[in-house]
Structures are given as C-alpha cells and as structure tokens.
C-alpha cells in the first residue's frame, strides 16, 4: 500500500485531498494541530493515521515522521492566508505568523521528508503553492511573498533530489472552494471558485506518477477567476 503524509489535513484542500487518497486505497498520514478534526476524518478508514502536530514545531514533526514510518509522498500543504491589508497596515506579529507556517513549516516538513526519502532510496514531495505565486490579489502581501518563496523551495528540492530519486513538484491552486476562499468570496461578491475536489484529484495524479516522471508545476484554477492579469 502506498503512503502519503498530508499536512493541513483537517480542513480545506488538505482534507479534500486526504479523502481522495483514502478512497484510492493509500495509507494516509493526517497532520494538523486539531486532533479532534483528524480523528473525525479518520473514522471508518483503516488506512488513515491521525498525527496531530504543529508544522512549525520541528520536534513534533520529527515525532510524526518517526510514528508514520515509510513515506512514498509528502503533500506539503499547511498554510494560512494572514491579514488582508496593504503592507503598512500589517502588524509584524501577523507577518511572522504567516512566515512561520507557510515557509518555516514547509521547510521543516520538506527537510524531514527529504531525509526519509534519501534513506529509503526515493520518494516524492508535492508543495502546495498558490496562484498567488504567479499573480497576487490585492492586500495579500504576506501570503503572496511566502508562496513565491515556496516556488524557490520546489525548484531547489527538485534539483537537489534529482540524483537521489526524489521528485519534487508544486501545485498552484486558484480559488478552490474552501473556508479560506469562502471568506474571500464574502469580501468579493461574484468571485469565481471551483470544487475543491478538482484540486485534490490533481494532487492524486501527480502522486501516482512513477518516480521517473514528474509534474514539476501544475496550475489548477477556476476558469472564470477575475484576478488573472491584474497583478
């Protein structure tokens, strides 16, 4: 049975992706801070492993990897949007929080996955970027900055993992219907969105490829998104 570890699995894209992989018969490690939400998601699935942890806590994440064991794929997904405001209205503590989750948390998790995959002879890391890594929306300086950094992480891991049989790719998702997007839709009536299941199935496609093939970058977005070209 193939195995995948999914961070940010308690809601949104992470939860939808976990459901798709569970239905596809994968062993799925569910990582998020809220253990009660993970337990609820894992109910009725013998192939689900609830692993409550904060991705910004390196020791807690090491314990997650130790408990989960062999990992074929990491979906490095946990993230937060942060304040929606111009840069001079963003409190420094809010910037630090977005940076901690979206970049430090991704780095910590990717570092552990890379080490595990190197030791076992290969694997795949899929980072969740964002359409903001291409075109920002207004008032998204914290989120957009970190998602551009994730693209750099993906490119570096893809290069460094090439001779180690470690594939790394990134999925950039635009307006999948999640609680985060619902909040943005409240602020922008008429904003286009798509079923989050389309994004989740795209991650499954990337994960199911043999290690000699890689989708390095994939963009999946709502067709009628209003922000393209308005960077």
Secondary structure, 3 states (H helix, E strand, C coil): CCEEEEECCCCHHHHHHHHHHHHCCCEEEEEECCHHHHHHHHCCCCCEEEEECCCCCHHHHHHHHHHHCCCCEEEECCCCCCCCECHHHCCHHHHHHHHHHHHHHHHHHHHHHHHHHHHHCCEEEEEECCHHHCCCCCCEHHHHHHHHHHHHHHHHHHHHCHHHCEEEEEEEEECECCHHHHHHHHHCCCCCCECHHHHHHHHHHHHHCCCCCCCCEEEEECCCCCCCCCC
